[in-house]
Amino acid sequence: MTNPAQRAPVLRQAGCVSIGGRGILIEGPPGCGKTSLALMLLDRGGQLVGDDGVGLTVRDGRLWASPPANISGKLEIRNVGVIQLPTIDAPVSLRLVLSEDAPRFVEIVEKIELEGVPIPTLYFYARGAAAAIRAEYALALHGLPLAAQEHGVESTLPIGHK
């Protein structure tokens, strides 16, 4: 018998990459650069959760993203084809909404509830060579901490920065 507290994942059209154990949910309209940003983050050492769709569940008060079974590990590279990559589950720490009109400076980070869990949300311009590094700094500055970080462990800096 299924535990009523363990609901099936809610499918969300978004990508997600885990950096240092914290998931960055990547959303936006078709063609805005979601997969390109994910590829840049993967190239810098991130781990794929999902591309073009993730399952969202609440575990112990945290929102988790996982790859949907039917597309697990599949990542479509525009003008190249579909590749298969390993995947992991990750707690969602930050939501980036890709937008050409993203503000240049962030004064206040909005928290949007997803499945009843408030997630820091930034409107993010994802074009340019530094997009992945900027996304990593956004995670370091604005993302929800891991449970260990809540208890005094140093926050995660972008990959390659100590």
C-alpha positions in Angstrom: 0.0 0.0 0.0 1.3 3.5 -0.9 1.9 5.9 1.9 -0.4 8.9 1.3 2.4 11.3 2.3 4.5 10.0 -0.6 2.8 11.4 -3.6 3.8 10.8 -7.1 6.2 13.5 -8.5 4.5 16.5 -10.1 5.9 17.0 -13.6 7.2 20.5 -14.4 8.5 21.6 -17.7 12.0 22.8 -16.7 15.6 21.7 -16.7 17.6 21.1 -13.5 21.3 20.8 -12.9 22.8 20.0 -9.5 25.9 22.1 -8.4 27.5 20.8 -5.2 24.4 18.9 -4.3 22.0 21.9 -4.8 19.6 22.0 -7.7 19.2 24.9 -10.0 15.7 24.7 -11.7 16.0 26.3 -15.1 12.7 27.6 -16.7 11.7 29.8 -19.6 10.0 29.7 -23.0 11.2 27.5 -25.9 14.4 28.6 -27.5 15.5 30.9 -24.6 18.7 28.9 -23.7 17.6 26.5 -21.0 19.5 23.5 -22.4 22.5 25.7 -23.4 22.8 26.9 -19.8 22.5 23.4 -18.5 25.2 22.2 -20.9 27.5 25.0 -19.7 26.9 24.0 -16.1 27.5 20.3 -16.9 30.7 21.3 -18.6 31.8 23.0 -15.4 31.2 19.9 -13.3 27.4 20.0 -12.6 25.3 16.9 -12.7 22.1 16.5 -14.7 18.8 16.1 -13.0 16.6 16.6 -16.1 16.3 18.5 -19.3 12.9 19.7 -20.6 11.1 18.1 -17.6 11.6 17.2 -14.0 9.5 15.5 -11.3 9.0 17.6 -8.2 8.3 16.1 -4.8 8.5 17.3 -1.2 10.8 15.3 1.1 11.2 16.4 4.7 10.1 19.9 3.9 12.5 20.4 1.0 11.5 20.4 -2.7 13.4 17.8 -4.7 13.8 17.4 -8.4 14.2 14.1 -10.1 14.4 12.9 -13.7 11.1 11.6 -15.1 11.5 7.9 -16.1 10.5 8.3 -19.7 13.1 11.0 -20.5 15.7 10.2 -17.8 19.2 11.3 -18.9 18.1 12.4 -22.3 19.3 15.9 -23.3 18.5 17.4 -26.7 21.3 19.5 -28.1 19.9 21.8 -30.7 21.3 21.1 -34.2 23.2 18.0 -32.9 20.8 15.4 -31.5 19.8 13.7 -28.3 22.5 12.4 -26.0 22.2 10.2 -22.9 23.8 11.3 -19.6 23.7 10.0 -16.0 21.3 11.7 -13.7 20.8 12.3 -10.0 18.0 13.7 -7.7 18.7 17.0 -6.0 17.0 19.4 -3.6 15.9 22.6 -5.5 17.9 25.5 -4.1 17.2 28.2 -6.7 14.9 28.8 -9.6 16.2 30.7 -12.6 13.6 32.0 -15.1 15.4 32.8 -18.3 14.4 36.2 -19.7 15.9 38.6 -22.2 14.4 41.4 -20.0 16.0 40.2 -16.7 17.0 43.1 -14.5 20.6 44.0 -14.5 20.8 44.3 -10.7 18.9 42.2 -8.1 17.7 44.2 -5.1 15.3 41.6 -3.6 15.1 37.9 -4.4 11.6 36.8 -4.7 10.5 33.5 -3.2 7.9 31.6 -5.2 6.1 28.6 -3.7 6.5 25.4 -5.7 4.5 22.5 -4.3 4.1 24.6 -1.1 7.9 25.2 -0.7 9.2 28.7 -1.1 12.1 28.7 -3.6 14.3 31.8 -4.3 13.6 32.9 -7.9 15.7 35.1 -10.1 14.9 36.4 -13.6 18.1 35.6 -15.4 19.8 36.6 -18.7 21.4 33.4 -19.9 23.3 34.6 -23.0 27.0 35.0 -23.1 30.1 33.1 -22.2 29.8 33.9 -18.4 26.2 32.6 -18.0 27.2 29.4 -16.2 29.6 31.3 -13.8 26.9 33.9 -13.1 24.4 31.0 -12.4 26.9 29.5 -10.0 27.3 32.8 -8.2 23.5 33.2 -8.1 23.3 29.8 -6.4 26.0 30.8 -3.9 24.5 34.1 -3.1 20.7 33.4 -3.2 20.1 29.6 -3.2 18.8 27.7 -0.3 21.6 26.0 1.7 22.0 22.3 2.1 21.1 20.9 5.5 24.7 20.9 6.6 25.2 24.5 5.5 22.2 25.5 7.7 24.4 24.3 10.6 27.4 26.4 10.0 29.2 24.6 7.2 30.7 27.1 4.6 28.5 27.9 1.6 29.2 26.4 -1.8 31.2 28.7 -4.1 31.2 28.3 -7.9 33.0 25.3 -9.2 36.8 26.0 -9.3 36.7 28.7 -6.6 37.8 28.0 -3.1 
